[in-house]
């Protein structure tokens, strides 16, 4: 007997927002129509099974939507995505370096790169490797089936999940019908290249950038595709019947195309012969190099970093740092005196305080570089040094007090064979020219012996110093200093009443009350001072840059971008800051760094803390440059080792610049300059509201309107005009290769010249092309998509231990098994000894 059909009512509400529900219902309808109905109706006309599947899908979407609304997406978008992208780029860079070290030209470069990439990934991640999912279609489908089954277990009612037939149908629709096609599209290099071109479509292709890409290309397929297209265009132009003014235009175009073909042929022959030429080495050995005058080097950020590296190699860093310090002293001293004069006109008298600060700064420069105790010491005419000491003892210091000695130091660096003359013969000089884009087109003309170069009294690129934070603190060893954070009371804004959370012009922050005891042989005093966390952060930056040994001892509590006004969090931070203070004030710590007492006293003094004005510790590079450890096996997600402001864009930009341009391997003075420049840029653009703007932007990205727009784009991409899209045939190889060239050209074209001036033209080119090359491998793109997907699910379902689940799903990785075998082999001898 035919079963009587019972009407089943379906609630079409899914997310609570009609603008999202409508396109979602269409996606469900199209999925059922194209993946189930087309064969199901040949078996039965009973629609109850279809309706049950639809209800199961809708129930899962309702639960998914509810979880999404409860999730805080800000950390995911502002931190985890950036960290994961940076880690992916770091793994790629390490893989490239490892292949370059092997130097094996016989293997397939693309295949070897993929293998090496996942080898580096397992060494960095240690617990997981995604090689099988990204390289084996069968394993990828199995991974997606398992993942969808877990999601259905979480989202469906137990009764529906136990229905195996329906569960399998829903699982296949999600994994094979939706997720797999989407992941394949997002991982396709050609799709990414087209998207890059579309993103920067408003930028016109520059002929110079195009020719640079051709000359730098190491892909024969790209060069042949460009050559074939140029030949086709050449044939067309020669077939035109032209006369008059047009003939000159046609001739110029023909000559340009002939030149492109010639460059492509030359580059193809060189790559096929395996005789790749290192331009830097070639120029260093055989080329006649242009001369960059020393005074230009000293005021150019890019050039100065190479000269600084060279001077450290030769032991002449004290001379260079002295010159830079004096430049900063002169500029700031002039500013201080101008401020003093203006205040005197207004009837304000602070003459003694300003002169005292000037004297403290001048004495600091003298003791650090010229005194008998200085190490290393600037070796210069003793008479000049004695004259300077006499002036410091009996006269008020002026901005020009160091000029005579600075001029002598400049002449020494210029003439002494150990310094500038030898620098011009060093490979660092050639690399400097490459970064300045001057290996082939010199823009500076000068004699090899430096004639005609003159002392530049105050170049515009000098480093600015501030004297505000220097104080004349007695260095008596009998002085004992004790301090602890005593109060954490919430209060209105009154910094010298009680401590707590304050509001100043709409900006909320925490204020800590520090009780300080100071005791010496004759007296004892106690006072309270008030400091923000940012004051501690600024102070920590100063002392760790000035006293290198403290960086590994003192650890400041970490920052928290969101919910940092929570009472429990503030109490924990108070305890951590107290521990920091006790370690800092330990007598052994003070003995190890006697000069540290001046900084500590200034920080704890009962006055408003003056920060961010660039003191010696912040702006003058220390004599021994800080070496940043960049271990081969660590994720980018580890805290940034730089001291950055508590704002999201600075962290993001500095992290990405580190990975894209490999700045951690570069001179750290340059890296600090880049950080300061980014700070100024962000503050000038957004001011103090930058975090609020980013939070608002994340809220906008996850708003119903934007989610609805994303669903519509997905619907229209897979079902244009309501019809299932046919599989798009892969584009011709020549077209894909030309798209690659166009994408690289566009990226180089949009890079601002200011960036090249800061980190160098060669570094900029290499960094941009490295990122582009990373996206040209489908398997590596899949890895990045899956990492983003895994982090998304871990954020959405924090209680379901997705991290452990993914480790199990990836446990069959061949690279993971090899890594464990190597680890066991290396650990076995030590275990036997025990």
PyMOL commands that set and color helices and strands:
alter all, ss='L'
color gray80, all
select helices_A, chain A and resi 18-40+48-70+74-102+109-125+131-135+137-155+158-162+164-187+189-199+207-216+220-239+246-273+279-285+294-297+301-314+317-345+351-369+382-394+403-415+420-423+427-435+533-546+548-552+567-584+587-592+596-604+616-619+648-661+663-665+668-701+704-718+720-722+733-750+753-759+761-774+778-796+802-809+814-833
alter helices_A, ss='H'
color red, helices_A
select strands_A, chain A and resi 480-487+500-504+507-519+524-532
alter strands_A, ss='S'
color yellow, strands_A
deselect
rebuild
show_as cartoon
